[in-house]
Amino acid sequence: MSSEGLTSASRVVVVGAGLAGLTCAVELASRGIDCLVVEASDGIGGRVRTDVVDGFRLDRGFQVLLTAYPEARRALDYGALRLKPFFPGAVIRAGGRFRRLADPWRAPVAAVTGVLSGVVPPTDALRIARLRHRLLGGVGTPKGRRSFGPTSDRLAAEGFSNTAIKRFFRPFFGGVFLDPELGTSERQMEFVFRMFASGDIAIPALGMGEIPAQLAARLPGSAIRTHCRVDAVDGTGVRLDNGDTLDADAVVVAVDAGTAHRLGVVSHEPRWRTTTCVYFDAPVAPIGGPALILNGEGEGPVNNLCVMSEVSPEVAPPGSSLVSVTVIGRRHETEVGEAGVRAQLAGWFGETVNQWRHLRSYSIDRALPVYEEPLEAEASARVRNGLFVCGDYLADPSINGAMSSGRFAAEAVAAQLEGATR
């Protein structure tokens, strides 16, 4: 057995240093249970990482933290993250111009202005307010329903016009779910809608990678080992690709669903949503303020964009603006795709876009697992004696889902270990 990083008191090996694995490890540590986290890549965070490129801080794909997420509120120190909030609403590109659609409870003047500007019909604004009120009151789909339809059907049943769906819901929820057809279950839509309505949309001042960094900082320095690819697991330990083995009283597999399937701990790999995120260095912000800009015209590769340096100036060097552009799917991941993005934005902001410097594009094949009626993460954490699993695909594809699944796995591990000592 290779004992590097695994002391005689170590009891648990966690495979994967994404949010689920780190949350699991932190929860175990809080219970006095020693563990080792092994990670195949060169760093922590999984899909939530931030790279520094020429002084710009680039998240690997456009991501935000919804401050109302119950697991995030439970596990994270928001003050230490120095969260920077977005404008409560969105700026929508429709009819050849930009118009703001605001949350009427947080920005009432902007909300009225948005309705008067015609971004959505007044009847749709009232329906949004009504849906918000119902969901915040805990009234969503009928209790006892055994299945949930797609979000598109739910929006139609709520009476929203085609204009509202095209201009707001399709680019907004399409960007959240990476699903422009809105086939994602209405159950997930309800949860996300409540989270958006209950708190802020924000990013840490230094990028989303600060979230896993904060979790990792709560573990001993020797508790995480990178460049450790696991080839096999069971309830008594793991085997690394170099032939070394790490023995343990319990193993938690906290990797993406595809890798979990390869390791034999889940029966099948889910389908995946894909995205491409394109970053530009712009000398001047093309639009002011910390706003999410949605493509409400339904044409072209761009689904949404944000001037990240308007949200947090610390993600860009002084005198530069960081523009993040989201394209759903992979068809625009080449240089031709970058040219298509640039051409569309030139139509929005003018020829100055052609002077923007392309920083990097991230084409992410496994950005989000396709949301299907989920297993109950708490019940599904235990695979068999000594072997446990966690990940957002067991709950819902979100930061909250990853963290809740990690906590449930830690609780299941702790229960087994405590039972073994009685």
C-alpha positions in Angstrom: 0.0 0.0 0.0 1.2 3.5 -0.8 0.7 5.5 2.5 1.8 8.9 1.2 -0.8 11.4 2.5 -2.8 8.6 4.3 -2.0 8.3 8.0 -2.7 5.4 10.2 -5.7 7.3 11.5 -7.1 7.9 8.0 -10.4 6.2 7.5 -12.0 7.5 4.3 -10.7 8.1 0.7 -12.7 10.6 -1.3 -12.2 10.2 -5.1 -12.6 13.6 -6.7 -12.0 17.2 -5.5 -15.0 18.9 -7.1 -17.6 20.6 -5.0 -19.3 17.3 -4.0 -16.0 15.7 -2.9 -14.7 18.7 -1.1 -18.1 19.2 0.7 -18.0 15.6 1.7 -14.5 15.9 3.1 -15.2 19.1 5.0 -18.2 17.5 6.6 -16.3 14.4 7.6 -13.5 16.6 9.0 -16.1 18.5 11.1 -17.0 15.2 12.6 -13.4 14.3 13.4 -13.2 11.7 10.7 -9.8 11.7 8.9 -9.9 11.4 5.1 -7.8 11.8 2.0 -9.1 13.4 -1.2 -7.5 12.1 -4.4 -7.9 14.1 -7.7 -6.9 13.0 -11.2 -6.4 16.5 -12.6 -3.9 19.2 -11.6 -6.2 21.1 -9.3 -9.3 21.2 -7.3 -12.8 22.4 -8.2 -13.9 20.0 -10.9 -16.1 22.0 -13.2 -15.8 25.1 -11.0 -12.3 26.4 -11.7 -10.8 29.8 -12.5 -7.8 30.3 -14.8 -5.5 33.4 -14.8 -4.7 34.4 -18.4 -2.8 37.6 -19.0 -4.0 39.0 -15.8 -7.7 38.1 -16.5 -9.5 35.6 -14.2 -11.5 33.3 -16.5 -14.0 30.9 -15.0 -14.2 27.6 -17.0 -17.6 28.4 -18.4 -20.0 31.1 -17.3 -21.1 30.3 -13.8 -22.8 32.1 -11.0 -23.6 31.5 -7.3 -27.3 31.8 -6.3 -26.9 33.1 -2.7 -30.2 31.5 -1.7 -28.9 28.0 -2.3 -29.5 26.4 1.1 -26.3 24.2 0.9 -24.1 27.1 -0.1 -25.5 29.2 2.7 -24.8 26.4 5.1 -21.3 25.6 4.0 -19.7 28.8 2.7 -18.5 32.1 4.2 -20.1 34.6 1.9 -18.2 37.5 3.5 -14.8 35.9 2.9 -15.8 35.3 -0.8 -16.5 39.0 -1.2 -19.5 38.2 -3.3 -20.3 40.7 -6.1 -24.0 40.7 -7.1 -25.6 41.1 -10.5 -28.3 43.5 -11.4 -31.6 41.9 -10.2 -33.1 41.1 -13.6 -31.6 41.0 -17.1 -30.9 43.2 -20.1 -32.6 41.7 -23.1 -31.6 42.2 -26.7 -34.8 42.4 -28.7 -36.0 44.4 -31.6 -32.6 45.7 -32.4 -32.0 47.3 -29.0 -31.3 46.6 -25.3 -34.0 46.8 -22.7 -33.9 46.0 -19.0 -36.3 43.6 -17.3 -36.0 43.9 -13.6 -37.3 42.1 -10.5 -40.2 44.3 -9.4 -39.6 43.6 -5.7 -36.0 44.7 -5.8 -35.9 47.3 -8.7 -39.5 48.5 -9.0 -38.7 51.6 -11.1 -36.6 49.6 -13.6 -39.3 46.9 -13.7 -42.0 49.4 -14.7 -39.7 50.9 -17.2 -39.0 47.4 -18.7 -42.6 46.7 -19.1 -43.3 50.1 -20.6 -40.5 49.6 -23.1 -42.3 46.6 -24.4 -39.6 44.0 -23.6 -42.5 41.7 -22.4 -46.3 42.5 -22.6 -47.8 43.8 -19.3 -49.9 40.6 -18.9 -46.7 38.5 -19.0 -45.1 40.8 -16.3 -48.1 40.1 -14.1 -47.9 36.4 -14.8 -44.2 36.4 -13.8 -45.1 38.2 -10.5 -47.9 35.8 -9.8 -45.6 32.8 -10.5 -42.9 34.3 -8.2 -45.4 34.8 -5.4 -46.7 31.2 -5.7 -43.3 29.6 -5.7 -42.0 31.6 -2.9 -45.0 30.6 -0.9 -44.2 27.0 -1.6 -47.0 26.4 -4.1 -45.8 25.0 -7.3 -46.9 21.9 -9.2 -49.7 19.9 -7.5 -48.6 17.8 -4.6 -48.6 14.1 -5.3 -47.8 14.4 -9.0 -45.6 11.5 -10.0 -44.1 13.0 -13.0 -43.2 16.5 -14.2 -43.5 17.8 -17.7 -40.9 20.0 -19.5 -40.4 23.6 -18.6 -41.7 24.7 -22.0 -45.1 23.0 -21.4 -45.3 24.5 -17.9 -44.7 28.0 -19.2 -47.4 27.6 -21.8 -49.8 26.3 -19.2 -49.0 29.4 -17.1 -50.3 31.4 -20.0 -47.0 33.1 -21.0 -47.0 34.6 -24.5 -44.6 33.4 -27.2 -43.0 36.8 -27.0 -42.1 36.4 -23.3 -40.9 32.8 -23.8 -38.7 33.8 -26.8 -37.3 37.0 -25.3 -36.9 36.1 -21.7 -37.5 32.5 -20.6 -35.8 30.7 -23.5 -32.5 32.5 -23.2 -32.7 32.8 -19.4 -33.6 29.2 -18.4 -32.0 27.9 -21.6 -28.7 29.4 -20.3 -29.2 28.1 -16.8 -30.0 24.5 -18.0 -28.0 24.7 -21.3 -31.2 23.6 -22.9 -32.6 26.2 -25.3 -35.6 23.9 -26.1 -36.6 24.1 -22.4 -37.1 20.3 -22.2 -35.7 20.3 -18.6 -38.3 19.2 -16.0 -40.5 21.9 -14.6 -39.5 20.6 -11.1 -36.0 22.0 -11.7 -37.4 25.2 -13.1 -39.5 25.8 -10.0 -36.4 25.3 -7.7 -34.2 27.6 -9.8 -36.9 30.2 -10.0 -37.3 30.2 -6.2 -33.6 30.6 -5.8 -33.3 33.5 -8.2 -36.3 35.2 -6.5 -35.0 34.6 -2.9 -31.5 35.9 -3.1 -28.8 37.4 -5.3 -27.0 36.2 -8.4 -23.3 36.7 -7.6 -19.7 35.8 -8.2 -16.8 35.8 -5.8 -14.6 38.9 -6.3 -11.8 36.7 -7.7 -13.9 34.2 -9.6 -15.9 31.1 -9.0 -12.7 29.1 -8.2 -12.7 30.8 -4.8 -15.6 28.5 -3.8 -13.7 25.2 -3.9 -10.6 27.0 -2.6 -12.5 28.1 0.5 -13.7 24.5 1.1 -10.2 23.1 0.6 -8.7 25.6 3.0 -10.7 23.9 5.8 -8.9 20.6 5.3 -5.3 19.8 6.4 -2.7 20.6 3.8 -1.9 16.9 3.3 -5.6 15.9 2.8 -5.7 16.6 -0.9 -3.5 14.9 -3.5 -3.7 15.9 -7.2 -2.5 14.0 -10.2 -3.9 10.8 -8.7 -6.0 8.9 -11.2 -8.0 6.1 -9.7 -8.5 2.9 -11.7 -10.6 0.8 -9.4 -12.6 1.2 -6.2 -14.3 -1.0 -3.6 -15.4 -0.7 -0.1 -11.9 -1.2 1.3 -9.8 1.2 -0.7 -8.8 2.4 -4.2 -6.2 1.4 -6.8 -4.4 4.2 -8.6 -3.3 4.0 -12.2 0.4 3.6 -11.1 -0.5 0.4 -9.3 -0.5 1.8 -5.8 -3.4 1.1 -3.5 -4.9 3.1 -0.7 -6.7 1.2 2.0 -9.6 2.7 3.9 -12.6 1.9 6.0 -14.8 3.7 3.4 -14.5 5.1 -0.1 -16.6 7.9 -1.5 -16.7 8.3 -5.3 -17.2 12.0 -6.0 -16.5 12.2 -9.7 -18.6 13.1 -12.7 -21.2 10.5 -13.7 -19.2 9.3 -16.7 -16.2 8.4 -14.5 -18.4 7.0 -11.8 -19.9 4.7 -14.5 -16.3 3.7 -15.6 -15.5 2.8 -12.0 -18.7 0.7 -11.8 -20.5 2.6 -9.0 -23.4 3.8 -11.1 -25.3 1.7 -13.6 -25.3 4.2 -16.6 -23.9 7.5 -17.7 -26.4 10.2 -18.1 -26.7 12.4 -21.1 -24.8 15.7 -21.0 -25.4 19.3 -21.9 -22.5 21.1 -23.7 -21.5 24.7 -23.9 -18.8 26.9 -25.3 -17.7 30.0 -23.4 -15.7 32.7 -25.3 -13.8 35.4 -23.5 -12.7 38.7 -24.9 -10.5 41.6 -23.7 -12.4 44.8 -24.6 -10.7 48.2 -24.0 -14.1 49.6 -23.0 -17.1 47.8 -21.6 -19.7 47.4 -24.4 -22.6 47.9 -21.9 -22.3 49.3 -18.4 -23.4 47.8 -15.1 -23.3 44.2 -13.6 -26.0 42.9 -15.9 -26.7 39.5 -17.6 -27.5 40.2 -21.3 -29.9 37.8 -22.9 -30.3 37.2 -26.6 -34.1 37.7 -26.9 -34.0 37.7 -30.7 -33.5 34.0 -31.0 -30.9 34.2 -33.8 -27.1 33.7 -33.9 -24.8 31.7 -31.8 -24.9 33.9 -28.6 -27.3 32.9 -25.9 -26.1 35.3 -23.2 -23.1 37.5 -22.3 -21.8 39.4 -19.4 -19.1 42.0 -18.9 -17.6 40.2 -15.9 -15.4 43.2 -14.9 -18.6 45.3 -14.5 -19.6 42.7 -11.8 -16.2 42.4 -10.2 -13.4 44.8 -11.4 -10.8 42.4 -9.9 -11.3 39.8 -12.7 -9.6 42.1 -15.3 -6.5 44.2 -15.3 -7.0 48.0 -14.9 -8.1 49.6 -18.1 -9.5 46.4 -19.6 -13.0 44.9 -19.6 -13.6 41.1 -19.5 -16.5 40.0 -21.8 -17.8 36.4 -21.3 -20.0 35.0 -24.1 -22.0 31.8 -23.7 -22.9 29.6 -26.7 -25.0 26.5 -26.0 -23.6 23.4 -27.6 -20.3 22.7 -29.4 -21.0 23.8 -32.9 -19.3 27.1 -32.4 -16.1 25.9 -30.6 -13.7 26.5 -33.5 -12.1 29.7 -34.7 -15.0 30.0 -37.2 -17.3 29.9 -34.2 -15.4 32.7 -32.6 -15.7 34.7 -35.8 -19.5 34.1 -35.7 -19.7 35.2 -32.1 -17.7 38.4 -33.0 -19.9 39.1 -36.0 -23.1 38.9 -34.0 -21.7 41.1 -31.3 -20.5 43.7 -33.9 -24.2 43.9 -34.9 -25.1 44.6 -31.3 -22.2 47.0 -30.2 -20.7 48.2 -33.5 -17.4 47.7 -35.3 -15.4 48.3 -32.1 -16.0 44.6 -31.4 -13.5 43.7 -34.1 -10.8 45.3 -32.0 -11.5 43.0 -29.1 -8.8 40.5 -28.3 -9.8 36.9 -28.0 -8.4 35.5 -24.7 -9.6 31.9 -24.6 -12.5 29.7 -25.5 -13.7 26.8 -23.3 -15.6 24.1 -25.1 -17.1 21.9 -22.3 -18.5 18.6 -23.4 -19.7 17.6 -19.9 -20.9 20.9 -18.6 -24.2 19.7 -17.0 -25.8 16.3 -16.7 -29.2 16.3 -18.3 -31.7 16.7 -15.5 -34.0 13.7 -15.2 -36.3 12.8 -12.3 -33.5 12.5 -9.7 -32.7 9.8 -7.2 -33.0 11.0 -3.6 -29.3 11.9 -3.0 -29.6 11.0 0.7 -30.9 7.5 -0.1 -28.6 6.8 -3.0 -25.3 7.8 -1.3 -24.6 4.2 -0.2 -23.7 1.8 -3.0 -22.8 -1.1 -0.8 -20.9 -1.6 2.5 -18.0 0.7 2.6 -18.6 2.3 -0.8 -20.5 5.6 -1.3 -21.1 8.0 -4.2 -22.0 11.6 -4.5 -22.4 14.2 -7.3 -24.8 16.7 -8.7 -26.3 14.1 -11.1 -27.7 12.4 -8.0 -29.6 15.5 -7.0 -29.8 18.3 -9.5 -27.2 19.8 -11.8 -26.2 22.8 -9.8 -23.8 24.0 -7.1 -26.5 23.3 -4.5 -27.0 19.7 -5.9 -23.3 18.9 -5.8 -22.9 20.2 -2.2 -26.0 18.6 -0.8 -25.0 15.3 -2.3 -21.6 15.6 -0.8 -23.1 16.3 2.6 -25.5 13.3 2.4 -22.6 11.0 1.5 -20.6 12.2 4.5 -23.5 11.6 6.8 -24.0 8.1 5.4 -20.2 7.4 5.8 -20.3 8.7 9.4 -23.3 6.5 10.2 -21.5 3.4 8.9 -18.3 4.1 10.8 -20.1 4.9 14.0 -22.1 1.7 13.7 -18.9 -0.3 13.2 -17.4 1.0 16.5 -20.4 0.1 18.6 
